Structures are given as C-alpha cells and as structure tokens.
Amino acid sequence: MTTHYQAQGDVALLLLDNAPVNGLNWQTRQQCFEHLQTALADPAIKAIVLTGAGKAFCGGADIKEFGSAKALQEPNLLSLIIALENATKPIVAALHSVAMGGGLELALACHYRMSAPGCQIAMPEVKLGLIPGAGGTQRLPRVLGVEAALNLIVSGEGVMSERLNMVPGQKLFDKLATSAETLVDEAIDFAREVASDRPLPKVRDLPMKHPQADAYFQFAKNMVKNSPQAKNLPAPLIAIEAIRQGTLLRFDQGLAHEREQFLNLMWTPESRALRHLFGAQRNASRVPDLDKDTPVRTIQEVGIVGSGTMGSGIAMNFLMAGIPVTLLDSSQEALDRGLKTLSTYFEDRVKKGKLKPEKLQAMMKALKTTIRYEELSPCDLVIEAVFEDMGVKAQVFKQLDACLKQGAILATNTSTLDVNKIAAFTTRPSDVVGLHFFSPAQVMKLLEVVRARETSKEVLATVLALAKKIKKIAVVSGVCDGFIGNRMIEQYSRQAGFLLEEGCSPEQIDAAIERFGFAMGPFKMSDLAGNDIGWAIRKRRYQETPEMKYSTIVDTVCELGRFGQKTSAGWYDYQPGKRDALVSPVVQKCLEDFRAKHNLKVRKITDEEIVQRLVFSLVNEGARILQEGIASKASDIDMVYITGYGFPIFRGGPMHYAHEFGLLNMMGAMHRFAQNPKDDALFWRPAELLNTWVKEGRTFADF
C-alpha cells in the first residue's frame, strides 16, 4: 500500500506512503482517490486530513511516468486534484518536510492547509524544462500574490514555510503547527474546528490580480531573458506568460492554457535533456556491484596533504560540512599561504551575507595545521593534493602508510596518474581510492571517485556517502590515464589544435562552442587552467604514445611563455586584474608563422564543423570509456561533463546529445572527418560499441 486510511473518530486521515518522497505515481493516486471516496461516503466522518509519511509531505509527480501512458491513466493528477477540490467535506492538508511540484498542487486543491516548521515549499518544474501542469501557475498566485508566486515558480528554488507565512496577505497556510511531531494531531483538531464550515473555501475562487500587471510582467520577462540560469531554456518565460494569462482569463481558461503549455514543453529537447540529467544525478551513486548494505566507515576527522590552491579548496568543503581538518605542508610558509586562501574566501562570504561570523569562527577552530605527518594519525581519511608527479606521490603515500591508523582511507587527488601504482606504494591498497576534486574545489560540484583495482567496496561506499555530506556529485571511474573527464577532454583539445592548423583562430573556435552553449571555449578554458599544464601532459604523451597524432601548433604559444591568465598572456591577452579575453596580435602572428613554416593551407571552416568535431570527439572517446568499463553508465559521463566541464545543461551532456542527434547521423559526420588528411583518421574510427549499437538499433539511453 502506498496510501493508508485511518479513522480518527470523526476525522479520516489519508496518509501518503510512497518512499522516499511520497511521489504521486499511478498506484498512489489510485489509492488516495479510493480512500477519499471512502471518507466522503462514511456519514461518521466529518472532515479529512491529508498528509505524508516519512520525510516528506509529497515530492510531486513521479518523473518516471512523464511522457508515458501511466501519467494519464485515471485517476491522473488533475483528476485527483479536482476530486479533492470538489469534496463535500473539508480537507486539511498537513504539510511537513517537503511539499513541492505536484505535491504542492495537491495541497492547493485542499480547502485548508497547515504546515509544520521547516517545511520546504517549491515548484521546481522549470528545473526539468517544464512549468507546473496541475494548476500551480493559477492557484499559487491566488494564495501568495502574483510576485511571490512568480519568483517561486520561475526560480524553481525552495523556500521555508515560515518565510512564506510572512508574505503580506498570504492564504497558503491557514495555520502553522507547533512542531512536526504534533502536526497530525493539530491538523485533526483544526479539521474538527472547520468541520461544519460552509461553503468550503476553494483557492480557485480567490482573485488573481496585479496593480501594475503590464509593467510588472514585462519587467519579469526582461529579468529572465538576461538571466544566465534561464538562457536557452524556454520554460521560465512560458511560466511567466501562464501566470500573466491567469490575471486576464477565468480560472478554467487559465488552467487550460497552463496545461497546453506544459504538454508542449514535455516534448522539447530541453526538457528531455533536463529530465535525463535529473535521473543521471540520482543514478550516479548507484554502482552495479555495490550493495546498499555495504558497511560505511565513520569519517570524523580529515587530513589534507598540500595547502596550495587545490588543498585549501578541498579543506573548505569539509570545514563547511562541519568535519574537522588537519592541513599538512612541508613548511610553515606554505601553510600560511594556504590559511590566507582559506580565510580570505570565508571572510568574503561573511561580507556577502552567505556565511555567519559564528560559523566562520567554528570552522577556523576546527582547522589545524602541521608540518609533521605523525599529527595526521587520528584522521579517518587523508587526501593527498600535491604536485602531479608520481615520484612525489610515492613519497607522500609511503609516509601516510607508516603513520595512519588501521582503517583510515588514503585518497589521492590526482587528475591523470595511475591510482593502482599509487596504491602499490602502501601496504594497504584496499584502503586507497582516488578523489579527484575539480578546481576551484570549494565551488565545483563534481567529484570523480576513482576505484582502483584493489579498492574495497567498504571504502567506495564510504567516500560516496561522504561526497553527499560535502554536497558533491560523485561519479565513479575506473583507472585509466585521465579517468573519465580528462581522458575525454584531451581528444576535444586535440581537435581544437587541428582546427587551428586548418585556419581557425582561437576566438572563432571559442565563439562557436560558446554559441552551442558551453560556458567557455577550449582556449579560454586552457588560459584559465594554465596552458603549461596541458603542455606538460602533451610532452609526456609525445614520449609514451608516439602513435597518437597531435598538432604541435598549440605548443608554440607555450614556448613564448604565454601560460594564460596567471601570466596575463595566453591564447588571449589579459589586462592586470581583469579576466576579459582580448584578441592577441602576438598569437595571430604566431599561428600564421607556424602555418607558413609547415606549408599548411587554410580553408574556411563553419561553426557547425567546429562544434561537431569538438563534441563528437567527446562522444567517441566516451563510447570507448564505456566499452572498457571505465564508466558503468553513459549518464555518468554526462554528469561529469555537465558538472565539471561546462557542457550546456539544456543539451543534457555529450552522450545524451549524441542520442538526440542520432548515432547514425553522428557516425556519418565522423566518417567525413576521417577523410581530412590533417586530422586523425585513426581516432575518428567509431568505437566498436557505436557500430554494435547502430546495428542493433540501440542508443546510449540503453546503457
């Protein structure tokens, strides 16, 4: 049973019980509808209370049913809402913990609403490329006012019930309960108070107006158009228009307009992409051979070796999560620089009102520094964040192995090196794992968890649970050079180099990929990260994989000492203290000289070719990664690129984009690129997985 019925004297309690968030799938809707009819037919029942079991009132519609016949099967959500609204006995919705999306729309159909403290109220549909589709754009403005409701719907963000209760004239809550523990009892008492009230109040009967409607809605649309969060996403503007229509039309007409727009958005590529990413994020921590009952170790104290930009950034994550940190470096001077980085970042957050001063004091109190490895001995987890050199890593891990207690987890933040070799420097390889944070570590959501050959399931389960605690999206990777993200980005960067040889400028390539939706083009990204980093990797590649074709045109800029923003000169020129990328005459001449020296003929290259060569290089390498078992799911690759590399969210990640584009169409483009004598024909040979799937009619969505 996913909905329960309990008679509490003359009040019927309808309890949604579909863990984890009481999602409104067909079974839950059906049982709720049947219990409602039972309560209405029983003459002994005078009123009804609707609430949710566990950790939510209701998290809304079941996303797995979106676009399927199940979503429309009676009773669908609209039918259930109409049944609640037209009930002949008063219904009190008792909200707690979470009431969002279809769950909030369900509550708005009830005659009265009571909330426990700390209930998160949200209409998150825009985050799925949709608008509320069961009356949210029409009922919420009637109880909160147009402006407060529009902000909730267009942002998709949650707001606590206490804050909404302070909105002047709000009719969302009739009462706030004393506590979550007493909510149901208080709701039953309130239901008895209103049992004889007639006529029963309906949200649909409330007015929906704005005193300066034309000016306000135009202002709201302008704000959304200029918002980076809403760029390339149609839903926010359509939500504003649905609310505007509600101020002009009768309720039923506004409802019909909302439903039409909801169904239209359901089939847009943007919504398909966002729904894919919603599922991808939830599935990222699900590892095929990792049982839910795998024991998890307790992590009460964390050590970090290296207090540079990366090490101090990693430390911030744990401190903000309330986990004490011991920061180790080779000298007090280095530690002082790391402490300055930490304190500057936190003090800036205090100034902006994003961090309370007392929280800052508590975090700095929880931070210890040392130059002695022995002081890391109490730590349950130690993360190495030192220079990317195997010899240096060996020294660190041998010292950690000697001083850490049994059961402590040893992690490396390496971005490319072999974690199996690093684990072999210790006597406990089963306790070694890769934790590849992305820079800046305190901001970037992605955490690549690298599972070495002997990493134990217990260690893997522990770091996946810890990732959630520090608010990271963890994706598990096997061991290979560059893991998932950097292995793929190398192919992307190689294509950018070939395009330079063939006549493109850095700004043309960057502009094309940014118009596609990337946050930053490959050359701006390289300038930000430091061109010397990629140069060092290429020089290693030239020795280790001489069969791999590279364009050395990209090395010429590094040979001039132009390492990017940190030297105020890279692929672009930069003014001191500014990040604006300015076209560089020096780079233009450098490229022209290289082409002349090597007798390279240039040609006109379209934006379409630029985008396809860059993006399809990611996809082809991603397919090889799946083929080798480095990633277990295509959606994991998409999460890596959305959260770590600025791939446009409205396109759903490289693998989802290939699914939308069509694998056969993509392979046709790859065959064309293989004919280009200046490109790498061997690389453009489609991964065997792609050939198999095309023959079998399968896609990345099946993986």
N, C-alpha and C positions, 0 to 999 in steps of 0.2 A: 504493500500500500504506500502511495506517495502523498496521500491526503487522508487525515483522520477526522472522525466526528466524535465529539464528546458533548453530552448534555450536562450542563452545569445548572441544575434546577430549571429555571425558565429561560436560560440563555444557552444557545448552541455555540460550541467552539469548533471552528473549522481550522485545522492545523495542517499547513503545507509541510511535507516531509520528504523532499527530494534532494538529498545531499549532492554537492556541498552547499549550493546556494538556493535551493528550492526553485530550480528552473522550471518554467511552465511548458514542459513537453506535453504531448497529447494525453498521456495517461494521467498526469497531474491535473490537467484541465478537466478531463472527463470526470475524475473522482470528485474534484471540487464542485463541479456543476451538479453531480448527483447528490452530494451531501447538502448542497444549498437547497435543492428541491425537497429533500427530507425535512430540513428545518422549517421550510415555508409551509409544508403540509401538516406539521405537527401542531395542533392547537395549544399544546402546553408550552411551546417555545414562543417567547415574546420578542426576542432580539437575538442577534447573531454577532459573534466576534470572529474576525478572520486574522490569523497570524501565521508565523513561520517557525518551524522547529530549528534547533541548532544555531548556527552562526549567521543567519540571515532571515529577514522577513521574506524577501524574494528578490533574486538577482535578475529576473526578467525572462524573456523568451529563450528557448533552447536553440542556440546558434546552429546546432547540427541539423535542425529541421528547416533552416532557412532555404528557400527555393525549392522545397520538396512538397509532395502532396500532404505529408503529415502536418505541416504548418496550417494547411487549410481545412484539415479534417475536423468535422464538428465533434465537440464544441471547439472552435478556434478561439483565439484570444479575444477577438471582437465580440463573439457570441457570449463568452463568459462575462465580459465587461458589461454588456447590455443586460444580462441576467442579474448581475449584482445591482446595477443602477436601477432596474425596474422592480427590484424585490419589494414585496409588500410589508416587510418587517425591517426595522432599522438594522443596518450593518455597520459595525465599528471595525475599522482596520487598525490593528495594533502593530505598529512598525518598530523594528529594532535592528541594530547592527548595520544592515544594508537593505535599502529599498531603491532599486534602480530599474531604468528601462521599463519593460512590460510589467515589472513588479510595482513600480510607482504608478503606472497607468491603472493597474488593478486597484490600488488603494484609492486613486482619484475617482473611481467608479462607485466606491462605498459612500454611504451617507455621512459618516463621521470618521475622523482619523485621530489617533493618539500615538505619540512617539515616545520611546524611551530615550534617555540622554545618549548622545554619541552615535546616533543613527546617521549613516551616510546616505544622503539623498542625491540621486544623479539620473540624468538622461544621457547615457553615453553612446547613443546610436551613431552620432557623427563620427565616432572613432572606428566605426565599421562601414563608413561611407553611406550611412542611411540617415533618415530622420525618424523620430517616433512615429509609429504606424498604427497605434491603437488609441489615438485621442490625445497624446501627450502635448502636441502643439496647440491644442484647443482647450484642454482642461487646465493645464498647469498655469497659463497666463491668467486664468479666471480666479485662481486661488492665491497667486503670488504677485499679480500685476505683470504687465507686459515686459517691463525692463528686467526684473529679476528672473523671470521665467526664460526670457530670450538668452540671457547670459548663461544660464544653466544648460539650455538645450544646445546652443552654438558651441560652447566650450567642451561639453561632454564631461566636465570635471565634477567631482562630488563635493557637496557642502554639508556640514553638520547640521542636524535638526535644530540645535539651539540657535544657530546663526540665522536660519530661515525663520525661526519663530519670532525674531526681532524685526522682520520686514514689516513696515507700517501697513496696517490693514490686511495682513495675510489671513487667509482662510484655509491654508493647507492643513494646519493642526488645530483641532478643537481643544486639545489638552496635551500637556507634556507629563508623562508618568514620572514618578519619583525615581525609579531605577528600572533597569532591565529585568531584575529579579521579580519586581512587583507589577510589571507591565500587564500581564494577562489578568491578574486579579483586579487591577484598577480599571482595565478595559471592560471587564464583566460588570463591575459596579457602575461604570459610566453607561454601559448598554442598558442596564435596568433603569437608569435615570431618564433615558430618552425613549424608552420602550413605547410610551404612549404618544410620543410626538407625531403630529400630522399637520400639514403634509410633510413627507420626508424630504429633506433638503437634497438637491442634486447639483453637482458642480456645473453641469451644462446650463443651468438656469441663471447662473451668475453673469453679470455683464463682462465684456472684454473690450476695453477701450484704452486709448492713449490720448492725452490732451493735445499733443503735437505730433500726431501719427506720421504725417508725410515727412516732416523733418527728421523725426527720430529713426524711422526705418531706413531712410537714405543714409543717415549717419552710420547706422549699424552695418549696412551693406558696404559702405566705404571702408570701415574699420576691418571687416572680414577680408575684403579684396586685398588689403595691404598687409594682412597677417601672414607671416611665414608658415604658421601652423595650418592655415586653410588653403595655401597655394596648391593649385592643381586638383583640389577636391571640391566637387560640386555641392555636396550635402549642406555645408554651413549656410550658403546663400539661399538654397532651396528651403531650409528650415526657417530662415528669416521671412521669406515670402509666404510660407504656410501660416506663420503667426500673423503677418500683415493681413492675409486673406481672412483670418479669423476675426479681425476687427471690423471687416466690411460685410461679411456674409452671416447668414443664420448658422447656428451650430451644426446642423446636419450637413449643410453645404461646405462648411469649413472642414468637417470630418471627411467628407468625400474627396475634397482637394488634397488633404493630407495623405489619404490612402493611395490615391493615384500617384502622387509623387514618391511615396515610399516604395511602391511596386516598381516604378520606373527605375529608381536608384538601385534596387535589388539586382538588376541585371547589368549594371555598369561595370566596366573593368576595374574602376577604382574601388568599388565596394567588394568585388570578388577578391581583389588584392588585400584589402584591409581585413576581410574575414579570414583569408588564408593566413595572414600574419597573426591574427588573434589565436587561431588554433596552433600555429607554429610555436608561438611563445609558450603556450601551455604544454605542448608536447616535447619541448627542448630538453626538459629534465627527465624525460622518460627514456631510460636506456634499456634496450631489448633484453639484456641478460641480468639486469639489476632488479632484484626482488624488492617489493615495498617493505618487507620485514627485515631487510638488511640492517644490522646494528649500526648506529651512528655514534661516533665518539664525541665527547664533550669538549668544546673549544672555549676555554675561559680566558686564555691569555695568548697573544700572538706576538711572535718576534719577526722583525724585518731586517734583513742584512742589506745595507746600502741605503743611504739617506739622500740620494740625489732626487731629481725631479720625479722619477718613477717611484722610488721607495717611499718618499714622503707622501706622494699621492695615494699610494696603497695604504699607508698608515691612516690617512684621513678617513678612509672607508670604514675601518674597524673602530676608530675612535667615535665616529658619528653613530655607529651601531651600539655603542656602549661597551665595547670589548677593549680591555687594557692592551697597550702595545709597548714592546721594548724595541727601540730602534738602535741598530748597531752599525758603526762605520769604523774605518781604520784610523781616524784621527778626530780630535775634538773640533778642529776647524771645519771638517766636513759635516759633523753633527750640527754645529752651529748654523751652517748654511741650510741644512735640512729643517732645523727648528724655525728658522726665519721664514722659509717657504710655507711651513705649516701655519705659523701664527699669522702671517700676512693674509693667507687665504681665509682663515677663520675670522679674523678681525674685519675683513671686508664684508663677510656675510653678516656679521653683527651690525655693521654700519647700514647695511641694506635692509635690516629688519628680518633677515632669514634665519638668524640664529640668536638665541637668547644669551645674554652675558653669562648667566649662571651655568648654562650648558657648556659654553666655552671653557669656563673655569674647571668644570668637572672633567672635560676631555683632556685638558692640559695636565690635570692632576693624574690622569690615567696613563700618561705617556712618560716612559723612562728612556734614557739614552745611555749607551755604554760603548766602550771600545774593546770589551772583553767577552769572548764567546761564552765563557762559563756563566755569565749572567743571563743567558738565554735558556738555561737548563729547566726553569719552571714552565716554559712555554709548551702549549699543546700543539701549536702549528708555527713553523718558521718559514717565511717566504724569502727566497734569495732574489735580489734585484740589483745585481752588479753588472759590470761590463760584459758585453756579449762575446765572450771568449771562452772556449772550452777549458783552457788551462786555468783561468781564473775561477771558473765554476768548480773545477776539480778541487782546488784548494779550499773553497768555501764548504763544499759538501763533506769533505773529509773531516773538517773541524766540527761541523754540525753533528756528524755521526758520532764523533767522540764525546760530545758534551750533552747531547739531548737525552732526555729520559726515554725509556721504552714506551712505545705507543704514541709518541709525538710524530706528527706528519711533517715531512720535509718537502717543500714545494719550490719549484723554480719558475721564475717569471720570463724565461727565455722565449723569444718570439720565433726562433728558427732552429735552434740546436736540438740534437738528438737526446730526448729525455731518457731513453734506455741507457745511453752511455753515462749520463749524469747519475742515474740511479745506481749504476755499477760502481761508482766511487764510494758507495756506502756498504755497510754490512746488512742493511735492511731495505732492499729495493722495493719490497711490497708496501713500504710506507712513503714512497716517493711519488709525486704527481706534479704535473705542470699546471700552473695557474697563470695564464697569460693575460694580464690586465692591459687595457688599451689606454693610450695617453690622450688627454690628462686622466689619470686613473680615478680621480675623485669625481669626474664628470661622466665619462663614457660608461654606458650600461653593459657592454659586452665583456664577458669573461670566458675565454677559451680554456676549458678544463682538458688537459692533455693526459690521456690514460696510457701510461707506459705498459710494457709487456708484462711486468710483474705487479703493477699497482693493484692492491687488494680492493675487493668490492666494498669493504667497510670504509676504506679511505675515500673511494669515489663517492659513496653515499654521503659521507660526512662533508666533503667540500661542496657537493651540490646543495645540501641543506644550508651550509654556511653562506653560499652565494645569495640565497634568498634573504638571509638575515642582513646582509650588507647591500641589498637591493640591486643585485646584478642579475643579468640574464645569462645563465651558464649554458654553454654548448659544448658537448663532449666531442673531442677529436682524438683520433689515433695518432701515432708518431710518424711523422714524415717531415721533410725539410719545409718549414714554413707553416705546418699544420694546415688548417682549412683556409683561413683568411689570407695570410701572406703568401702561401703557395699559389693561390689564385691571382692575387694582385700582381705577382711577378709577370704573369702572362699578359695581363692588362697593360702593365708598364712597357713590356717588350713591344706590344702593338703600337703604343704611343711613340716609341722610338722609331719604328719602321715608318710610321706616318710622317715623322719629321724628315726622314731621308727622302721621302717621295714628294715633299714640297709643302707640307703643312707647317704652320707656325704654332708655337705653344699656345698662344691666345686663341687661335682658331679651334684647336682641339679642345681646350678647356671650355670655350663658349658652347661648342656643340654638345658636349656631355652634360654641361650645366643646364642647357635648354631641355635636354632629355629628363632632367630632374635631379641629377647628382648635386650634393651640397657644394662640391668643389671638384674641379677638373684635375687630371693626373699631375700636371706641372705645378699648379698651386698647392696641391697636396704634398708633393715632393719638397717644395720650398718650405712648407710648414714643418714637415717631419725632419728635414735636413737632407740635402742631396748627397752628403757624404755617407749617409747610412746605406742608401741604395747602391752607391758606388762601391762600398766595401763588399756588399753581398755579390755584386756583379764580378768583381775581381776574384772572389772565391769561386764563383760559378765558372769563370773562364778556365780555372785550373781543374775543377772537379768534374765538370760536364762540358768538355770541349765540343761535343757533338751538338749541343744546343746553340742555335743561331741567335745572335744578339746584334743590335745596332750600336756601334761604339760612338755614334753621334752624341749620345746622351752623356758620354764621359767628358766630352770637350768642355762643357760648362764647369764641371767639377775641377778639371785641370787648371781652370782660371781662378780657382779658389772661391767660386760662387756657390756657397753651400745653402743658400736660402735666406729666410727671414733673419736667422741669427747672425748672418754676415751682411745684412741689408742688400744682398745681391744674390740672385739665383737665376731661375728662368725668367724672373722679373726683377725690376729694380724696386727698392723699398726705401721710403724716407724714414729717418730715425724716429722711433716711437710710434710708427704707423704700420698698418698691415695691408694697406691698399697696394695691389699688384699693378705696377706700371710697366708698359711695354718697354723692353730694353733694346736699344740700338746695338749694344755690345753683343747680345745673344743673336740678334738678327744677322750681324756680320759673321759671327762665329759659325752659324748654320750655313750661310752662303759659302763661306770659305771651305767648309767640310765637303759640301756637295761638289764644289768645283774641283777640289783636290782628288775626289774619288770618281769624278766624271758621272755624277748622278743626275739624271734628267728628272725634272719636276713635272708634275701634272696637276690639274685641278681635281680636288677631292671633295666630294659632297659631305654635308653634315651626316646624311644617312649612312654613308660608308664608314665615317669616323665612329659613329655610335655603334654600328653593328660589329665592327672589328673589335672594339673595346669590350662591349657587353658579351658578345658571343665567345670571346676568348675566356671570359669568366665561366660561362656555361660549360664549355667543352672541358675545361680543367675540373670544374665541379663534378661533371659526369665521371671523370676518371677517379676523382676522390671517392665517389660513391662506389664505383666499380671495385676499388681497392679496399673498401670497408673503413676508410679513414673517417668518414661521416656515416652515420647509420640511417639518416633521413635527408631527403632533398630539402625539406623545410628547415633543417638545422643550418644548411648553407645559406638559405635566405635570411635567417635570423642573424647570422654572422655579418652579412653584408648590409643589412638594414641598421643594425645597432653598432657596428664597428667601422663601417667604411662609407657611410653617407649615401648608400643606394636609395633612390626615391621610394618612399613608402607606398605611394599611390600606384607603383608598379609591382609591389609585392616581393621584391628580391629577384636575383638573376634567374633562378630556376623556375620560379612562377612566371616571370616574364617570358621565358622560352616556351612554357606551356601555353601562354596566351598567344604568343606569336605563331606557334605551330612548329613542332620539331622538324617536320619535313621541310618547311619553308626555311628554317634556320640552317639545316644541313645543305640546302641548295646554295645559300649565301656562303657557307664555309667552303664548299667546293669551288666557288668563284674565287675566293681569297687564296686558295691553294694554287691557283694558276698564276698568281702575281709573283714574278721572279724575284722581287725584292723582299717578299715576305717569307715566312717559314712554312713551306708546304707540308713538312712532316707534322708540325703542330696542328695544322688545320685538318688533318685526317680525323674524322669524327671518332670519338671514344666508342669502343665496341658496344658499350651499354646503349648509346644512342642508336646505333644500327639495329640492335636487337629490338629495342622498344618500337622503333618505326615499323619494323617488320611485323611486330605483334600488336600494333595499334595501341601501345601503352604510352604513358606520359610520366613526367616527374611527379604528378599528383598521385600516381600509384605507388611511389617509392616512399 
